[in-house]
Amino acid sequence: MLQRYSLLSLFKNGLTGNENWQPTWRSVEPKKSYDVVIVGAGGHGLATAYYLARNHGITNVAIVDKGWIGGGNTGRNTSAIRSNYFYREATDFFERSLQLYEGLGEELNYNIMLSQIGVMTLAHSEHEMEGIRRWANAIQINGVDSEFLDLEQIRKELPILNTSVNARYPVVGGFVQRRGGVARHDAIAWGYARRADELGADIIEQCEVTNLLQHGGRVTGVETSKGKINAGQVVLAVAGHSSHLAAMADIKLPITSMALQAMVSEPLKPFLNTMTVSSVCHAYVSQSDRGELVIGGSADICNSYAQRGGMPVVEENIRALVELYPCLSRLKLMRQWAGIVDITPDTCPVIGALPMSGLYINGGWGTGGFKAIPAGGETTAYTVAHDSPHPLVEAFSLERFRSGELVNEAAASGVAH
Amino acid sequence: MQQIDCPWCGVRDEQEFSCGGELVSRPRDPANASDAEWTDYLYFRQNIKGLHTEVWRHTAGCRMWFLVDRDTVNHSITAIRKLQPGVTSAPEGEVNE
């Protein structure tokens, strides 16, 4: 029986020196065979396992990962959550994800530290403001909250933002999605892992997939560093390495892997009460619960699997930050890192069946996979359980690149990439 | 900072360059190429983890396209070649910037 987390359990375990907590998930060796093997124990893989069990009763599931839980992009993002997309297909999907996030802490009995601090997108010229009006209107038409802000409102809400008319990129207005925000990225992985484990899924870390086994045009399992594991169905939830895994089944994808960097500063007292995004200055920034500023920007310029980025992008991000908040010019950075992201031509994900029976993909998340975790898991689980795409991800099939029905969301990613 | 040895201008910082992505060849016979061939050319990539050939342009210099053999894991460059007629063709249109 799973130990429930509560104020009472915290108190009781505190009294006994915190030595009686149960492990959050089991450490297991792989069985010979599973109904479903999920490759990648990041947010999307773990969420897929959880929803397979909870929504579809499929519990004979293994999640294998070459590293550890949430050690890839789930632990390397800026934890931004928003659903302010432009096209209905993307808006519906990401809005579903945001709604799931809003109830996730309670559902998982795990504090995901969701802070709906709002995401404020800034415009730096009248022309950009026109574009932002069109964007924010589209969001409202799609039934999601968004609010225009004129310069006076922005000055009132964010007095420390550089709104001087003499700024190199003067702010003229913007819009905000108040329900957007941030969550604790590790907690998403751990919370889903804990519940998926409780419902029967085996989480197998340090288990690298080296080949996809196939027979008669159907995937039959995976070859791993811990031996062969047979599977009825296999899900690739390895964004960043999607092409690398798919190539094991001779499948080419419309994906390029690139490094996306982020960085955090030394902690400061709370002073920034929203996430600000500037496409022109090319940065987004929020303040974490620990007081650190979390800063992200554009991807590095070329193909990479290196999980580290170059200094030119760091410099660009910092320049943008100081342009927006001149008061931060003497701030020290503590850490800087990169994750490898799947970039697709239309910056929308690829979810669904691959051209091999029994093989599915959850990838192509570009620079925005974190916010998609709950809906990504839910729809991937549905797609696997029914062997037919969930209505929310029909538009995100691999087939769209052949039929030409791309969902060109490039305009609505937070900053240009 | 990656440094790239432009075949015409010499070693410069990566900021002077644009990367055009992995080398892909245009359909040889555009007028008769099938939709599938165009789709492969436009969207589908090998996206190799390891050594591959890609195209770069010295955007802030001579503006010439050239070929680079670069490892996508450790970023080491093993060869840089001028684009020669007949060897292959440079991508046209947009560059991933």
HADDOCK unambig.tbl for C-alpha pairs under 7 A between the chains (distance, minus, plus):
assign (segid A and resid 243 and name CA) (segid B and resid 47 and name CA) 6.17 0.50 0.50
assign (segid A and resid 244 and name CA) (segid B and resid 48 and name CA) 6.85 0.50 0.50
assign (segid A and resid 244 and name CA) (segid B and resid 49 and name CA) 6.58 0.50 0.50
assign (segid A and resid 252 and name CA) (segid B and resid 44 and name CA) 6.23 0.50 0.50
assign (segid A and resid 252 and name CA) (segid B and resid 45 and name CA) 6.33 0.50 0.50
assign (segid A and resid 252 and name CA) (segid B and resid 46 and name CA) 6.01 0.50 0.50
assign (segid A and resid 253 and name CA) (segid B and resid 44 and name CA) 5.36 0.50 0.50
assign (segid A and resid 253 and name CA) (segid B and resid 45 and name CA) 6.11 0.50 0.50
assign (segid A and resid 254 and name CA) (segid B and resid 43 and name CA) 5.01 0.50 0.50
assign (segid A and resid 254 and name CA) (segid B and resid 44 and name CA) 4.10 0.50 0.50
assign (segid A and resid 254 and name CA) (segid B and resid 45 and name CA) 5.70 0.50 0.50
assign (segid A and resid 255 and name CA) (segid B and resid 44 and name CA) 6.93 0.50 0.50
assign (segid A and resid 255 and name CA) (segid B and resid 45 and name CA) 6.39 0.50 0.50
assign (segid A and resid 255 and name CA) (segid B and resid 47 and name CA) 6.97 0.50 0.50
assign (segid A and resid 256 and name CA) (segid B and resid 45 and name CA) 6.97 0.50 0.50
assign (segid A and resid 256 and name CA) (segid B and resid 47 and name CA) 5.54 0.50 0.50
assign (segid A and resid 257 and name CA) (segid B and resid 47 and name CA) 6.69 0.50 0.50
assign (segid A and resid 301 and name CA) (segid B and resid 19 and name CA) 6.28 0.50 0.50
assign (segid A and resid 301 and name CA) (segid B and resid 97 and name CA) 6.16 0.50 0.50
assign (segid A and resid 302 and name CA) (segid B and resid 19 and name CA) 5.66 0.50 0.50
assign (segid A and resid 302 and name CA) (segid B and resid 21 and name CA) 6.61 0.50 0.50
assign (segid A and resid 303 and name CA) (segid B and resid 21 and name CA) 6.76 0.50 0.50
assign (segid A and resid 303 and name CA) (segid B and resid 72 and name CA) 6.16 0.50 0.50
assign (segid A and resid 304 and name CA) (segid B and resid 72 and name CA) 4.62 0.50 0.50
assign (segid A and resid 304 and name CA) (segid B and resid 73 and name CA) 6.19 0.50 0.50
assign (segid A and resid 305 and name CA) (segid B and resid 49 and name CA) 6.46 0.50 0.50
assign (segid A and resid 305 and name CA) (segid B and resid 72 and name CA) 5.59 0.50 0.50
assign (segid A and resid 305 and name CA) (segid B and resid 73 and name CA) 4.90 0.50 0.50
assign (segid A and resid 306 and name CA) (segid B and resid 72 and name CA) 6.80 0.50 0.50
assign (segid A and resid 306 and name CA) (segid B and resid 73 and name CA) 4.71 0.50 0.50
assign (segid A and resid 306 and name CA) (segid B and resid 74 and name CA) 6.22 0.50 0.50
assign (segid A and resid 310 and name CA) (segid B and resid 1 and name CA) 5.35 0.50 0.50
assign (segid A and resid 311 and name CA) (segid B and resid 1 and name CA) 5.86 0.50 0.50
assign (segid A and resid 312 and name CA) (segid B and resid 1 and name CA) 6.98 0.50 0.50
assign (segid A and resid 345 and name CA) (segid B and resid 43 and name CA) 6.65 0.50 0.50
assign (segid A and resid 401 and name CA) (segid B and resid 39 and name CA) 6.95 0.50 0.50
assign (segid A and resid 402 and name CA) (segid B and resid 39 and name CA) 6.20 0.50 0.50
